[in-house]
Amino acid sequence: MDDRKAALRYLLKNFLFALPFFVIGLYLLIPVSTKSVPAILVLAIGGILLGKPLAALLTSSASSILFPASAGREVNLMFSIAETRIMEKKYDKALSLFNEMIPQDPERLEIYLRIMHLAMEKMNRPEKAREAFRAGLENIKDADDRKTLVREYKRLVA
């Protein structure tokens, strides 16, 4: 279950628990009298109960609220680190980082594509691109991803 759905369920559960506190607090507060101070305290308890789930919902990523279809996608910071190594012209280190990602997510097309691009365009090592291509064919099960891998490898070696 994604964070947004979990936050909404948590909010609903706490709202149902906090609702009696709001009703009692408003009932005591409406005729302004000496009961107003306890009424504010009862309302505060209701607010406290809703504070954490509301914060969880509001702090979930904006993209998961605006674009729910992309909410399940994870950001892999290792791509950023490897891309930084490429910018620093530390190609062997970048290649090593990309290769370390394969066991973690063997069906992820982007890993193999990045290795092939790095090997062919920056390192001039077609054997590394071929290794990544073969590993991708072995590990990737999605037919469209496999077609993309083949098409990109053909383009690189052409």
KOLLONU-165742 format. One record per residue (C-alpha): x, y, z. Coordinates in steps of 0.02 Angstrom, whole numbers, padded with zeros to 5 digits, always signed. Each point is the difference from the previous one (the first is absolute). Last residue first. Example, Ala and Ser with C-alpha at 12.3 -4.5 7.8 and 13.67 -1.06 7.14 Angstrom:
2
+00684-00053+00357-00069-00172+00033
END
This chain:
158
+01275+00024-01768+00052-00065+00171-00100+00129+00097-00156-00010-00108-00002-00190+00007+00016+00008+00190-00143+00125+00010-00117-00106-00106+00042-00158+00098-00028+00084+00169-00162+00081-00060-00062-00169-00062+00043-00078+00168-00092+00139+00091-00154-00031-00109+00006-00187+00034+00013+00018+00190+00108-00141+00071+00166+00090+00020+00134-00109+00080+00079-00102-00140-00019+00131-00136+00068+00132+00119+00151-00106+00042+00034-00021-00186-00012+00188-00032+00106+00041+00152+00135-00120-00059-00010+00072-00177+00020+00177+00068+00150-00057+00100+00075-00081-00157-00031+00162-00096+00126+00094+00107+00018+00175-00073-00011+00073+00176-00115+00149-00026-00121-00043-00140+00007-00189-00007+00024-00052+00181-00099+00144+00074-00145-00025-00120-00003-00188+00030+00007+00022+00189-00137+00130-00004-00112-00112-00105+00030-00149+00114-00047+00097+00156-00149+00083-00083-00081-00168-00041-00032-00048+00180-00028-00188+00006+00152-00040+00108-00045+00123+00140+00120-00023+00146+00112-00125-00092+00019+00125-00145+00037+00153+00107+00179-00049+00037+00035+00000-00188-00053+00183-00009+00118+00044+00142+00145-00092-00084-00033+00088-00163+00001+00167+00091+00165-00044+00084+00076-00049-00167-00064+00160-00080+00076+00122+00122-00019+00146-00122-00064+00112+00141-00164+00014-00096-00002-00190-00012+00028-00014+00188-00147+00117+00028-00107-00112-00111+00048-00148+00110-00049+00094+00157-00164+00057-00074-00043-00174-00063+00042-00066+00174-00134+00116+00066-00136-00114-00064-00165+00090+00007-00144-00119+00019-00153+00000-00108-00160-00042+00091-00070+00176-00002+00013+00017-00189-00181-00049-00034-00058+00116+00140+00055+00157-00095-00053+00152+00102+00001-00086+00170+00149-00114-00032+00091+00143-00086-00022+00113+00150+00095-00123+00108-00083-00046+00162+00024+00142+00124-00183+00053+00001-00063-00177+00030+00124-00037+00139-00035+00170+00080-00187-00034-00006+00029-00171+00079+00106+00077+00139-00113+00147+00041-00167-00090+00003+00012-00064+00178+00075+00165+00056-00147+00095-00073-00124-00110+00092+00095+00028+00162+00002+00187-00035-00189-00002-00021-00017-00078+00173+00117+00132+00071-00098+00140-00083-00160-00071+00073+00078-00007+00172+00032+00188-00013-00172+00040-00073-00097-00083+00142+00012+00161+00099-00115+00077-00128-00016+00028-00186-00150-00105-00052+00077-00083-00151+00160-00064+00083-00069-00150+00093-00089-00070-00153+00151+00042-00109+00116-00097+00116-00120-00147+00014-00015-00011-00191+00186+00024-00027+00046-00132+00130-00128-00120-00074+00082+00021-00173+00178-00039+00058-00017-00191-00011-00083+00007-00169+00130+00125-00058+00140-00112+00065-00055-00146-00109-00031+00112-00150+00170+00085+00016+00091-00167+00014-00092-00063-00153+00047+00158-00097+00182-00012+00055+00009-00183-00054-00075+00042-00168+00126+00140-00027+00148-00102+00059-00028-00139-00126-00071-00170+00044
END
